[in-house]
């Protein structure tokens, strides 16, 4: 079910009249969408009077009616809410003016990956922590392209990039004398979406051996 706050941020069904284009019916709109999102699709072409158009959606619902199909005298655009349990959908138009179909890929929100169950290391003074592993990122685009950047912090609030640390996992080359915190920043290059992994805490035993 689409959260109410998301629905309130976008207009519902839009009806308008578009000029004929190229003598055929066309559906225009995003072909890669995020699950749960609401997107507009325009229907253009040489409408005939009493064309009896009918638009049907698979993998989602038309936002105004919450139904999968809509019939009207003229349908120039629809807004579709895409389901979160499918990876493909489509919109199809049937009418005496012609037919048209658009296929749509459905992806999840960008997930930054997960650091292992143990999110804390305790190391001796002036030693290196063990490698920090993080699962691959996912979602964010139907054909995603990810960029990784590891970051570190002294207090887990102010973050700096680790120079050259752009791989899935991190090997820390520095000898640590005080606590440090690490996380992985993920950017999906096509959408520009950014997400961050959980934080790995590396605690350092003081030089005198006290806790």
C-alpha positions, 0 to 999 in steps of 0.5 A: 500500500502506498504511504499516504504522505507520498500520495499527498505530495503528487497530483492524481489523474490528469486529463488533457487533450494532446495533438496527434503525433506521427499517426499512431498512439504512444505512451511516454513516461519513465521505463525504470521506476522505484517500487512504491513510487508514483509516476506520470505517463502521457498518452499521445496520438490521433484521437478519434471521437468516441474512441472508447480508450481503455488503459490497463496497468500490470504491476501497479494501480492507477492512483486516482482509482486504485484500480488496474484499468481506466476507461474514459472518453479521452485519456491523455495521461495517467499516474501509476503507483508501482507495486513493491513485490514485482520487478516488471510492469507495463501499461497498455492502451486499447482504443479505436484510435489505436493501441500502445504498450510501454514496459517498465522495470521496477526497482527497490530504493538504493540499499547500501549493503550490510556490514557483518553481524559484528559491527565492533572491533577491539584492537591493541594500541598501535595496530591495524584493525581487521578488514571491514567487509560489506555486502554489495549495494543493490537497488536504486536503478534497473541497471545500476552502476555503483560507486563506493567510497569508504569514510572514517571518523574520530567521533562517528559524527564528522566524516572524511573520505579514506583516500583511495578506498573505493572497493567493496571492502576496506583494508585499513593500513593505518596503525591506530592509537585511538578509536576510529569509526568506518562506514561505506558511502554508495552512490548510484551513478545513474540516479544520483542516489546516495546511501550509507552502510552501518558504522563499524566501530574500532576501539583501541586498548590504551597503551597502558592496557587499561580499558 
